[in-house]
Amino acid sequence: SVCDPATCVEQTGPLNLAFSKMAVYNEEPCLQAGGMCLEKSECPEGKLTEQKGLCPEQQKRDVECCLDVSTSVKDCAGLGGLCRDSCPEDIQIKRAEDCGTQICCALVK
C-alpha cells in the first residue's frame, strides 16, 4: 500500500519517523527568501525567516523557512566550509565537529 504522507507522519516508529524527516523539501517562496524549508526544531535559534508560512505545503507539519543549515548538520563541508590550520575568527564555523585540531573555515568567494 502507498503511504499517505498525512497519515504516515501521525504514526510513530523509526521507519515513519525517517520518512517524515526525509519528506521535507524546499518550496519556492522560501527559496526566493534565501532560505530552506526545515522542521522548526531543526532550525538554529533566531534563524527562521520573519515571515512565516514560506513553506505553505508543509506548514502543518511544523516546517518553516530557515536561513541557516539544519542543526543536525555537524560536518564542516555540509556547513559550507573546509578544515584548515588557521582561519580568521569572523569566518570560522564553530558548529562543525569533524575538523579535529583544525578549524572549520567558511568558503568565501
C-alpha positions in Angstrom: 0.0 0.0 0.0 1.2 3.5 -0.7 1.9 5.5 2.4 -0.1 8.8 2.5 2.1 11.5 4.0 -0.7 13.0 6.0 -1.2 9.7 7.9 2.4 8.5 7.8 3.6 11.4 9.9 1.0 10.7 12.6 2.2 7.2 13.1 5.3 6.7 15.3 8.2 4.3 14.9 11.6 4.6 13.3 10.5 3.9 9.8 7.8 6.5 9.7 10.0 9.0 11.6 12.6 8.6 8.9 10.0 9.1 6.3 8.7 12.3 7.8 12.2 13.6 8.2 13.1 12.9 4.6 9.9 14.2 3.3 10.9 17.9 4.0 11.5 19.6 0.7 12.2 23.2 -0.4 9.3 25.4 -1.6 9.6 28.3 -4.0 8.5 31.1 -1.6 11.2 30.0 0.9 13.9 29.7 -1.8 13.1 33.2 -3.0 13.7 34.4 0.5 17.1 32.8 0.5 16.2 30.0 2.9 15.4 26.4 3.0 12.4 24.5 4.4 13.2 22.8 7.7 11.3 21.4 10.7 11.2 24.3 13.2 13.2 22.2 15.7 16.0 21.7 13.2 16.5 25.4 12.5 19.2 27.1 14.6 17.7 29.6 17.1 16.9 33.0 15.6 17.3 31.8 12.0 13.7 31.4 11.0 12.5 33.9 8.4 10.4 36.7 10.0 7.6 35.9 7.6 6.0 32.6 8.5 4.4 30.2 6.0 7.0 30.3 3.3 6.8 26.5 3.1 3.0 26.5 2.8 2.5 22.9 1.7 4.4 21.6 4.8 3.5 24.3 7.4 1.0 22.0 9.2 3.9 19.7 9.9 5.8 22.5 11.7 8.0 23.2 8.7 9.1 26.8 8.3 11.6 28.7 6.2 15.1 28.7 7.8 18.0 31.0 6.9 20.6 28.5 8.1 21.6 24.9 7.8 19.8 22.3 9.9 21.1 21.9 13.5 21.6 18.2 12.7 24.3 19.0 10.1 27.6 19.0 12.0 30.2 18.3 9.3 32.4 21.2 8.0 31.7 20.5 4.3 27.9 20.2 4.9 28.1 23.6 6.6 29.9 25.2 3.6 33.4 25.1 4.9 36.8 23.4 4.7 39.0 22.2 7.6 42.1 24.5 7.8 45.0 25.0 10.2 44.2 28.7 10.6 41.1 30.8 9.8 40.1 34.4 10.5 37.8 34.5 13.6 34.9 36.1 11.7 34.5 33.3 9.1 35.0 30.3 11.5 32.2 27.8 11.6 32.1 26.8 15.2 29.3 24.2 14.8 31.5 21.8 12.7 32.6 18.8 14.7 34.8 16.9 12.2 37.9 19.0 11.9 39.8 17.6 14.9 42.6 20.0 15.8 41.9 22.1 12.7 39.3 24.9 12.3 36.3 24.8 10.0 36.6 27.8 7.8 33.8 29.2 5.7 34.4 29.1 1.9 34.3 32.7 0.8 34.0 33.6 -2.9 
